Amino acid sequence: MRWPASPATDPSGKIAPVPSDMAEPVDFIREIIRDDLAAGRFDRVHTRFPPEPNAYLHIGHAQAILLNYGIAQEFGGKFNLRFDDTNPEKESEEYVAAIKRDVRWLGADWEDREFYASDYFEQLYQWAEELIRKGVAYVCDLSPEELSRTRGQPIRDGERIITPPGVDSPYRNRSVEENLDLFRRMRAGEFPEGSRTLRAKIDMAHPNLNMRDPVLYRILHARHHRTGDTWCIYPSYDWAHGQSDSIEGITHSICTLEFENHRPLYDWFLDQLGVHHPRQIEFARLNLTYTVMSKRLLLRLVQEGHVRGWDDPRMPTLAGIRRRGYTREAIADFVRRIGVSKAESIREIELLEHCLRDDLNKRAPRRMAVLEPVRLVVTNYPEGKVEGFDAVNNPEDPSYGTRKVPFSRELWIEEEDFREDPPPGFFRLAPGREVRLRYAYLVRCTGVVKDPSGRVVEVHCTYDPATRGGDAPDGRKVKATLHWASVPHAVDAEVRLYDRLFTVPDPLDVPEGEDWIGNLNPDSLVVLRGCKLEPCLGEAQAGERFQFERKGYFCVDQDTRRGLPVFNRIVTLRDTWAKLQGKLEERPRATRRAWPT
């Protein structure tokens, strides 16, 4: 599979070559495709990603995008982007544009194959008339509530789930002529919204509810984002989806497990029409701890103001994690590691964060940033003097070189790096104690200045000129190295510390009657103002990523404006996956319900 590279590494805009160290994945989907090609069922491979434009994409969609695009690349085939836009009340051009940005950011290239189910509305309508003429579709006057009741809903009998047979619609045996007349009048707009539907005539006693005379068309007087007011009847998702695949010549319709029960219906439609028949293959959708992976639930978070929009960096949307600073290489690595299977499971967010740290560690330049500053005065350092120290940009890659960091008599250090009365195990700065200032000198604390409330506002130290570069010629050792920023040179900044959106691994696991919203993490965003950064960070551009030494990985947010950079914390430095690896890579979902769609 050719995992796409980051746009930032490819100025031409084309998909960069696959990294040589990326192993080709092996999974049951690729085995099925190889068998199909060997058996002559298909002589080519053509996949697609078919989102509904009714929300922003989330990281679960990234798995589907990379899977479909990767398979097309691996087998020398084609990849389509198609919008299944059959519900005008929930769809918009905003979502279409957002989806295209996300797919393109992941590196999937659909070339000139951008399609819409609405492109096929006329063909779908003509096929619906064909089913009426064959006597396998009819116009039904039951209300939505009546239709739902007569289909036969599952009921629980102790430990068993029983699905009683449905009841035939009283309109099921209308003549072909009457059905054609009514259906054409539905299209012409003669009937009120919701008053009639077109249904397939299959089997109201079928054990699969999807086969119990499903709806093909409903009356909906709503303006479509592409077709305007041309239509007042719209195809159901089930009617449009499989036929759209057929029209586009898709060979393998790869989808998640919730569509497994829909496959017999898609097969029935295609067989009735006698058209090209793609093969549908289902895999388990991605579920991730400490988040929700449902467009409906994510929409609620946005609409109720629990987050600041679809691109809030706490959201699992691709827009959100991109704004936070995630790289697509990290996402691709995560998708490669988890693979695809038929077994439902919850993946640990720690693995995703591990993939992210692994990637950022290699690419992120190091910088010094003091997030909660206290002033440090080097009392024996000459006033007005400024030195420049060479600081390593990335110890993982010498080609990143070094930079000059200014040093002066007054510095900023982290407030937490000083304790007037240090507890056991605290090795940083304290009265009488010596520490190293990164790249600069060893300093020893000689006193403090406090405000009227007793809070330390200034730490006084002396430096040893013989320790330039941070090492003592006499070989004496110190137990702590602190980062710092020169007071006259530091850049003020706002830093947003993002954490997990929920406090528990499974946010939906709540007692009966309680709301999962109660599991939101009140500390998922902490905003720090007045942070002090080394001067070169004042020129950083939106989207650039850095490691703030000892603090974590950070990305310049789009809210950055001249004179006030804004940084998002992408992820902390601490990697908990090493402790979890081998224990929690895959958590069975036998005891939990499926995520809502």
C-alpha positions in Angstrom: 0.0 0.0 0.0 1.4 3.4 -0.9 1.0 5.5 2.1 0.8 9.2 1.0 3.4 11.7 2.2 2.7 15.0 3.7 1.9 17.9 1.4 4.5 20.0 3.2 7.2 17.5 2.0 6.1 17.7 -1.7 6.2 21.2 -3.2 4.9 19.9 -6.5 1.6 18.9 -5.0 1.9 15.4 -6.3 1.8 12.3 -4.1 5.3 11.6 -2.9 6.9 8.1 -3.2 6.1 5.6 -0.6 8.7 5.5 2.2 11.0 2.5 1.8 10.5 1.4 5.4 6.7 1.1 5.2 5.7 -2.5 5.1 3.0 -3.6 2.7 -0.1 -4.5 4.8 -1.7 -7.9 4.5 -5.4 -8.3 5.3 -8.5 -10.3 4.4 -9.7 -7.5 2.0 -6.6 -7.6 -0.1 -6.8 -11.4 -0.2 -10.4 -11.3 -1.4 -9.4 -8.8 -4.2 -6.4 -11.0 -5.2 -8.7 -14.0 -5.4 -11.3 -12.1 -7.5 -8.6 -11.1 -10.0 -7.1 -14.6 -10.1 -10.6 -16.1 -10.7 -11.4 -13.5 -13.4 -14.4 -12.1 -11.5 -12.9 -8.7 -12.3 -9.9 -7.7 -14.5 -9.2 -4.5 -12.7 -9.6 -2.7 -9.3 -11.7 0.4 -8.8 -12.5 1.7 -5.3 -14.2 4.7 -3.9 -14.8 6.8 -0.8 -18.5 7.7 -0.7 -19.2 10.1 2.2 -22.6 11.7 2.9 -22.0 15.5 3.0 -23.9 16.0 6.2 -21.0 16.5 8.6 -17.2 16.9 8.8 -15.1 13.7 8.5 -13.5 12.2 11.6 -10.5 10.0 12.1 -12.6 6.8 11.5 -13.1 8.0 8.0 -9.3 8.4 7.6 -9.1 4.6 7.9 -11.6 4.1 5.1 -10.0 6.7 2.9 -6.5 5.3 3.2 -7.8 1.8 2.8 -9.7 2.5 -0.4 -7.0 4.7 -1.9 -4.2 2.4 -0.8 -5.8 -0.6 -2.4 -6.3 1.3 -5.7 -2.7 2.3 -5.7 -1.4 -1.2 -4.8 -3.4 -2.9 -7.6 -2.8 -0.2 -10.2 -6.5 0.7 -10.2 -8.6 3.8 -9.8 -10.1 5.7 -6.9 -13.2 7.8 -6.9 -14.5 10.5 -4.5 -18.3 10.4 -4.5 -20.7 12.3 -2.4 -23.9 10.3 -1.5 -26.0 13.5 -1.4 -29.5 12.1 -1.1 -30.8 14.0 1.9 -31.0 17.7 1.1 -32.2 18.7 4.6 -28.9 17.8 6.2 -26.4 18.4 3.5 -24.5 21.5 2.4 -21.7 22.9 0.3 -19.8 23.6 3.5 -19.5 19.9 4.2 -18.6 19.1 0.6 -15.7 21.6 0.7 -14.6 20.3 4.1 -14.6 16.7 3.0 -12.5 17.5 -0.1 -10.0 19.4 2.0 -9.7 16.4 4.4 -9.3 13.8 1.7 -6.8 15.8 -0.1 -4.9 16.5 3.1 -4.6 12.7 3.7 -3.0 12.5 0.3 -5.7 10.6 -1.5 -5.9 11.7 -5.2 -9.2 11.2 -6.9 -7.8 13.0 -10.1 -10.8 13.9 -12.2 -13.2 11.4 -10.6 -15.3 13.6 -8.4 -18.9 12.4 -8.5 -22.2 12.9 -6.7 -25.2 10.6 -6.3 -27.2 13.6 -7.5 -25.4 13.2 -10.8 -27.5 10.1 -11.2 -30.9 11.2 -10.0 -32.4 10.9 -13.5 -31.0 7.4 -14.1 -32.1 6.3 -10.6 -35.6 7.6 -11.4 -35.7 5.7 -14.7 -34.5 2.5 -13.0 -37.3 2.9 -10.4 -39.8 3.1 -13.1 -38.3 -0.1 -14.5 -38.9 -1.9 -11.2 -42.5 -0.7 -11.3 -43.0 -2.1 -14.8 -41.5 -5.4 -13.6 -44.1 -5.5 -10.8 -41.5 -5.3 -8.0 -42.1 -1.7 -6.8 -45.2 0.1 -5.7 -46.4 3.4 -4.4 -47.5 3.2 -0.8 -49.7 5.7 1.1 -48.8 4.7 4.6 -47.5 7.4 6.8 -43.9 7.0 8.1 -45.2 5.9 11.5 -47.6 3.3 10.0 -44.9 2.0 7.7 -42.5 1.6 10.6 -45.1 -0.3 12.6 -46.1 -2.7 9.8 -42.5 -3.7 9.0 -42.4 -5.7 12.3 -39.9 -4.4 15.0 -37.6 -6.7 17.0 -38.8 -7.5 20.5 -36.9 -9.1 23.4 -38.1 -12.4 24.8 -35.8 -13.1 27.8 -32.4 -13.5 26.3 -33.8 -13.9 22.7 -34.5 -11.2 20.1 -37.6 -12.1 18.1 -38.6 -10.3 14.9 -42.2 -11.0 14.0 -43.2 -10.9 10.4 -44.3 -7.6 8.9 -47.7 -6.8 7.5 -48.3 -6.2 3.8 -49.2 -2.7 2.9 -52.8 -2.3 1.7 -51.4 -0.6 -1.3 -48.9 -3.4 -2.2 -51.0 -4.8 -5.0 -51.7 -1.7 -7.0 -51.5 -2.2 -10.7 -48.4 -1.3 -12.7 -50.3 1.5 -14.4 -51.6 3.0 -11.2 -48.1 2.9 -9.7 -46.5 4.5 -12.7 -49.1 7.3 -12.7 -48.7 8.0 -9.0 -45.0 7.9 -9.1 -44.8 10.4 -12.0 -47.3 12.6 -10.1 -45.0 12.4 -7.0 -42.2 13.7 -9.2 -44.4 16.4 -10.5 -45.0 17.7 -7.0 -48.7 17.0 -6.8 -48.6 15.4 -3.3 -47.7 16.8 0.2 -44.4 16.0 1.8 -44.4 12.5 3.5 -47.7 11.5 2.0 -46.4 8.7 -0.3 -43.3 6.6 -0.8 -42.1 4.2 -3.5 -41.3 0.8 -2.0 -39.7 -2.3 -3.4 -41.9 -5.4 -3.3 -39.7 -8.1 -1.8 -40.8 -10.0 1.3 -42.5 -8.6 4.4 -41.6 -11.8 6.3 -37.9 -11.8 5.5 -35.7 -12.3 8.5 -33.6 -9.3 7.4 -35.6 -6.1 8.1 -33.9 -4.4 5.2 -35.6 -6.7 2.8 -39.1 -5.9 4.1 -40.3 -3.7 1.2 -37.8 -0.9 1.7 -38.4 2.7 0.7 -36.8 3.7 -2.6 -38.2 7.3 -2.8 -39.9 9.7 -0.4 -41.5 13.1 -1.1 -39.4 15.9 0.3 -40.0 19.5 -0.7 -36.5 20.7 0.1 -33.9 22.5 -1.9 -30.9 20.4 -2.8 -27.4 22.0 -2.6 -26.6 21.0 -6.2 -29.9 20.4 -8.0 -31.9 23.2 -6.4 -35.6 22.8 -6.7 -35.5 20.4 -9.7 -36.6 17.4 -7.5 -39.2 17.1 -4.8 -38.7 13.3 -4.5 -35.4 12.0 -3.3 -33.9 8.5 -3.5 -33.2 6.7 -0.2 -29.5 6.0 0.6 -30.0 2.3 0.1 -31.5 2.8 -3.3 -28.8 5.3 -4.5 -25.7 3.8 -3.0 -25.3 0.4 -4.8 -26.5 1.8 -8.1 -24.1 4.7 -7.9 -21.3 2.2 -7.4 -22.5 0.3 -10.4 -22.7 3.4 -12.6 -19.1 4.3 -11.8 -17.8 0.8 -12.5 -16.7 0.2 -8.9 -15.3 -3.3 -8.5 -15.0 -3.5 -4.7 -17.4 -1.6 -2.5 -15.5 -1.5 0.8 -17.6 -0.4 3.8 -18.0 -0.9 7.5 -19.8 -3.7 9.2 -23.1 -1.8 9.8 -23.7 -2.2 6.1 -23.4 -6.0 6.2 -27.2 -6.5 6.6 -27.8 -4.1 3.7 -25.7 -6.2 1.3 -28.6 -8.6 0.4 -30.7 -5.5 -0.5 -28.0 -4.0 -2.7 -27.5 -7.4 -4.4 -31.3 -7.6 -5.0 -31.5 -4.2 -6.6 -28.5 -4.9 -8.9 -29.8 -8.3 -9.9 -33.2 -6.9 -10.7 -31.7 -4.3 -12.9 -29.2 -6.6 -14.5 -26.4 -4.0 -14.3 -22.7 -4.1 -13.3 -22.4 -5.8 -9.9 -19.6 -4.6 -7.6 -18.5 -6.9 -4.7 -19.2 -5.5 -1.2 -16.7 -6.2 1.5 -17.3 -5.1 5.1 -14.7 -4.4 7.9 -15.0 -3.3 11.5 -15.1 0.5 11.9 -12.6 2.3 13.9 -13.5 3.1 17.5 -11.2 5.1 19.8 -11.0 5.5 23.5 -11.8 8.9 25.1 -13.8 10.1 22.2 -17.1 9.5 20.3 -17.1 8.4 16.6 -20.5 9.3 15.5 -21.5 12.2 13.3 -24.7 12.6 15.2 -23.0 12.9 18.5 -20.2 15.2 17.2 -22.9 17.4 15.7 -24.5 17.7 19.1 -21.2 18.8 20.6 -21.0 21.5 18.0 -24.6 22.7 18.2 -24.7 22.8 22.0 -21.4 24.7 22.2 -19.4 22.1 24.1 -16.7 22.7 21.5 -15.8 25.7 19.3 -16.9 24.2 16.0 -16.1 21.2 13.8 -12.4 22.2 13.7 -12.0 22.5 17.4 -8.6 20.8 18.2 -10.3 18.6 20.8 -12.6 17.1 18.2 -11.7 13.8 16.5 -12.6 15.4 13.1 -9.9 15.5 10.6 -10.3 19.3 10.5 -9.9 19.4 14.3 -6.8 17.2 14.6 -5.2 18.9 11.6 -5.6 22.2 13.3 -4.3 20.8 16.5 -1.1 19.8 14.7 -1.5 16.1 13.8 0.4 14.9 10.8 -1.1 12.7 8.2 2.0 10.5 8.4 1.1 9.7 12.0 -2.4 8.9 11.0 -1.3 6.7 8.2 1.1 4.9 10.6 -1.7 4.4 13.1 -4.0 3.0 10.4 -1.3 0.7 9.2 -0.6 -0.6 12.7 -4.3 -1.4 13.6 -5.0 -3.0 10.2 -8.5 -4.1 9.2 -10.5 -7.0 10.6 -14.1 -8.2 11.0 -13.9 -8.1 14.8 -15.3 -5.0 16.6 -12.9 -3.5 19.0 -11.9 -0.2 20.7 -8.4 1.0 19.8 -6.4 2.8 22.5 -5.8 6.5 21.9 -2.4 5.9 23.5 -1.4 4.1 20.3 -2.4 7.0 18.1 -0.5 9.4 20.4 2.5 7.1 20.2 2.4 7.2 16.4 2.1 11.0 16.6 5.1 11.4 18.9 7.2 9.0 16.8 6.6 11.2 13.7 6.9 14.6 15.4 10.1 13.5 17.2 11.8 13.1 13.8 10.4 16.3 12.1 9.7 18.9 14.8 12.4 21.5 15.5 13.2 22.1 19.2 12.6 25.4 20.8 12.5 26.8 24.3 9.2 28.2 25.6 8.4 29.2 29.2 4.6 28.7 29.7 4.2 29.9 33.3 7.1 32.3 33.8 8.8 33.7 36.8 11.8 36.1 36.4 15.3 34.9 37.1 18.0 37.5 37.6 21.7 36.5 37.2 23.0 39.1 39.6 26.7 38.8 38.7 26.1 38.9 34.9 27.0 42.2 33.4 24.1 44.5 32.8 23.4 45.2 29.1 25.5 42.2 27.9 23.9 39.8 25.5 25.5 36.5 24.4 24.3 34.1 21.7 24.4 30.4 22.4 24.2 27.6 19.8 21.1 25.5 20.3 20.5 22.2 18.5 17.4 22.3 16.3 16.8 18.6 16.2 19.0 16.0 17.9 17.3 13.3 15.7 18.6 14.9 12.5 21.8 16.8 12.3 20.8 18.3 9.0 18.5 20.6 10.9 21.6 22.5 12.2 21.7 24.9 15.0 20.3 28.4 15.9 21.5 31.2 18.1 19.6 31.9 21.3 20.2 35.2 23.1 21.2 35.2 26.8 21.0 38.2 29.1 21.1 39.1 32.8 17.4 38.6 33.2 15.7 35.5 32.1 12.3 33.7 32.3 12.1 30.2 33.8 9.1 28.1 34.6 7.5 28.9 37.9 7.3 25.1 38.7 11.1 24.8 38.2 11.7 26.7 41.5 10.8 25.7 45.0 11.8 27.8 48.1 11.1 24.7 50.3 11.7 21.8 47.9 10.0 18.5 48.6 11.9 15.2 48.5 12.8 14.2 45.0 12.7 17.8 43.7 16.0 18.3 41.9 15.4 21.6 40.2 16.2 25.1 41.4 16.0 25.9 45.1 18.0 28.1 47.6 21.7 27.2 47.5 21.2 24.7 44.7 23.0 24.7 41.4 21.3 23.8 38.0 22.2 24.0 34.4 20.5 26.5 32.1 20.1 24.7 28.8 23.0 25.5 26.4 24.3 28.4 28.6 25.7 28.3 32.2 25.5 26.6 35.6 23.7 29.0 38.0 23.2 28.8 41.8 20.2 30.3 43.6 21.2 33.0 46.1 17.8 34.5 47.1 14.3 35.5 46.1 12.0 38.5 45.9 8.4 38.2 47.0 5.3 40.3 46.5 3.1 41.4 49.5 1.2 38.2 49.4 4.3 36.1 49.8 4.5 34.8 46.3 7.9 34.5 44.7 8.1 37.0 41.8 11.9 37.0 41.2 14.6 34.4 41.7 18.2 35.6 42.1 21.2 33.5 41.1 24.8 33.8 40.3 26.5 32.1 37.3 29.9 30.5 36.9 31.6 32.0 33.8 33.7 28.9 33.5 30.7 26.8 32.7 29.9 28.4 29.4 27.9 25.8 27.3 26.6 24.2 30.5 29.5 22.0 31.6 31.8 22.5 34.6 35.5 22.2 33.8 36.1 20.7 37.3 33.6 17.9 36.4 31.0 18.7 39.0 27.5 17.5 38.2 24.1 19.0 38.5 20.8 17.0 38.6 18.6 19.3 36.6 18.6 21.3 33.3 16.1 24.1 32.9 14.9 25.8 29.7 14.6 29.6 29.7 14.0 32.7 27.6 15.8 36.1 27.7 13.5 38.8 29.1 14.4 41.6 26.7 14.2 39.2 23.7 11.3 36.9 24.6 8.1 36.8 22.5 4.8 37.0 24.3 2.4 34.2 23.2 -0.9 32.5 24.0 -0.6 28.7 24.5 -3.7 26.5 24.4 -3.2 23.2 26.3 -5.5 20.7 24.8 -6.3 17.4 26.5 -8.7 14.5 25.9 -12.2 15.6 25.3 -13.7 13.0 27.8 -12.6 11.8 31.2 -13.4 8.1 30.6 -12.3 5.6 27.9 -15.9 4.9 26.9 -17.9 8.2 27.0 -21.2 6.4 26.2 -20.9 4.0 29.1 -23.3 5.8 31.4 -26.0 4.5 33.8 -29.5 4.4 32.6 -31.0 7.8 32.4 -27.7 9.7 32.6 -26.3 11.8 29.7 -23.0 11.0 28.2 -22.3 14.7 28.0 -21.5 14.5 31.7 -18.3 12.7 30.8 -16.8 15.7 29.1 -13.5 16.7 30.5 -13.8 20.2 32.0 -10.0 20.6 31.6 -9.8 19.6 28.0 -8.7 23.2 27.2 -6.5 25.4 29.4 -5.5 28.7 27.9 -2.2 30.3 29.1 -1.5 33.9 28.3 1.7 35.8 28.8 3.9 32.8 27.9 7.5 33.7 27.0 9.1 32.2 23.9 12.5 32.4 22.4 12.5 35.1 19.7 12.6 33.0 16.5 9.1 31.6 17.4 7.7 35.1 16.8 8.1 34.5 13.1 6.4 31.0 13.1 3.6 30.5 10.6 0.2 28.8 11.1 0.6 25.1 10.8 4.3 24.9 11.8 5.1 22.3 14.5 7.7 22.5 17.2 8.8 20.6 20.3 8.9 22.9 23.2 11.7 21.4 25.3 10.4 19.6 28.4 6.8 20.6 27.6 5.6 18.7 24.5 4.8 19.2 20.9 3.0 22.4 19.7 1.6 23.8 16.5 1.0 27.4 15.5 -2.8 27.9 15.4 -4.7 29.8 12.7 -5.7 32.4 15.2 -2.1 33.7 15.2 -1.8 37.3 14.3 1.0 39.7 14.0 2.6 40.3 17.4 0.8 37.5 19.2 1.5 34.0 18.2 -1.0 31.3 19.3 0.2 27.7 19.9 -1.8 24.6 20.3 -0.4 21.7 22.3 -0.5 18.7 20.0 0.5 16.1 22.5 2.7 15.9 25.6 6.2 14.3 25.7 5.2 11.5 27.9 4.5 8.3 26.0 2.2 5.9 27.9 1.9 3.4 25.0 5.1 1.6 26.1 3.4 0.6 29.3 0.2 -0.4 27.5 1.7 -2.2 24.6 1.0 -5.8 24.6 -1.8 -5.4 27.1 -4.4 -3.0 25.6 -3.7 -2.9 21.9 -7.1 -4.3 21.2 -10.0 -4.3 23.7 -12.9 -6.7 22.9 -16.3 -5.0 22.5 -18.4 -8.0 23.6 -20.0 -6.1 26.5 -20.6 -2.8 24.9 -23.2 -1.5 22.4 -22.4 -0.3 18.9 -21.7 3.4 18.4 -24.6 5.3 17.0 -24.4 6.4 13.4 
